[in-house]
Amino acid sequence: MPFKTILVHLDTEAHAGALSKAAIGVAKTFSAHLIGLHVIPDAFISSTVPPEVVGELMEAQHLANQAAGKRIAETFNQAIAGADVPFNWLSVEARLEATSPIVMRHGCAADLVILGQPDKSINLIDGIAATEEVMLGVGRPVLVVPNAASVSTIGKRVLLGWNGSRESARAAFDALPFLEQADNVRILAAGQATDTVLAGRQDNTAPTAGIESTLARHGVRSTLVNATASSTEVASTLLAEANSNNCDLIVMGGYGHWRLREIVFGGATHGVLEHTTIPVLMSH
């Protein structure tokens, strides 16, 4: 089933143009309706600020956030003008709420959610990207677009990371619309290296369990490549394989959970999100 409703969350001015362009390209590929979303963050003032100026500073920050939201909307509208893509724009003001729950409320009704790569250069208080939390909580496939590279095509040459887990299976079948229209699909079956805590297992290859045959019944022709990597090497193995084969999309499971209100990620998920220069489709 192709993607028919796509939501893109434009979090910052710096990345709004490139993210809009990438989302429009995906929407055109699948003849999908595109929803552009920006969440205007609530004003936040540090507790160290003198009480007598708190009100004034909060009002100034609120106005600045609204102005930035208008500029982001203009960027999206300029990018989509003449693109022949059905769309609508949503601008939502956060009221004593974080950005990610708002994105998830809107994203859970979409076929695909497109987000920017987590930007660690942004201060947490000033609005660090909600990518990680949304990926874990939205219940929809999430396409993460890298910040450092200009994305011209997505999904022509695909690398599917596979280890036989629930998350990798979810990602593979959530990505079927991309896989079905790809020119080239490589399946990297990443088994656990024997020098890890799972060293007692005799077979250290990933259980492929007929994934090639199943995808072939969907019209997806693929090439299976086996690899062995420790838990700390999976991300670098995936990225190296994708780069060496000129892939323009990585598909993989997203691993993580909340622990004491903190997001805890598996090494591969964190490593790929942090270092990729290639779009990544993740499912949790």
C-alpha positions, 0 to 999 in steps of 0.5 A: 500500500503506497504512502498517501498521507505524509506529514513533515515536521519543520522544526527549525529555520536552518533546515526548513528549506532542505526538509521541505524539498525532500518531503515534496520529492517523496510526496510527488513519488507516491502522489501523496497529500503532504502536511507541513507542520511547525510547532511554535515552542512555548516561551521558556525562561531560566529560573536564574532570571530576576523575577522582575524581568521574567514577564517581559522576556517571556513575551519577547521570546513568544513573539520571536517564536511566532515570527520564526514560525511565520518564516518557516511557513513561508519557506514551506509555501515557497518550496511547494508552490508549483510542485503539483502536490496537494498539501496543507499547512499546520502551525500549532502553538505549544501551551505548557507542552513539549514539541514531540507529543504534538508532532505525535498526535498529528503524525499518528494519522499519517502513512509516513512521518518525515523529520529532520536529523537530531541537531545536537548544536541546538540547545535543549531549551531552545528546541532540540529536534524531537526526532528520537522521541517521535520515532519511539512514540508515533507508531508510524514509519519515520523518515529522517532526513540528514541536515548536512547533505542536500538530498536529491533522490530518496529510495532509488538505491535502498539498503535494508538492515536486517537482523531478524528482530521485530523492529527490523521486520516492522521497518522492512514492511513499512518501507515496502512502498519505497522497496517496490519502486527502488532500482536496487535493494540490498539486504545487509543481514547483520549477525552478532559478532562472537566476541559479544555477550551472545558468543555462546550461540554457534551461528552468528549470522542474522536469520534471514528466514526467507525475507528475500522470497517474501519481498520478491512476491511483492515484486522487489528484487534484492541482493542479500549480503551477510555481515558480522558486527559487534553491537558497537560496529553495527552503525558503522557497518550499515553506513559504510555499506550504504556509502560504498553502494551509493545508496540514497535510503537506509531502512532499519529498525529503531531500537530504544525505550524510555527509562526514568523519563530518559530516552535510551537508544540502542547503539546502532540507532543512536550511531546511525541517527547521529552520523548518517548523511543518507536518509533513514527510514526507521520503525519502532 
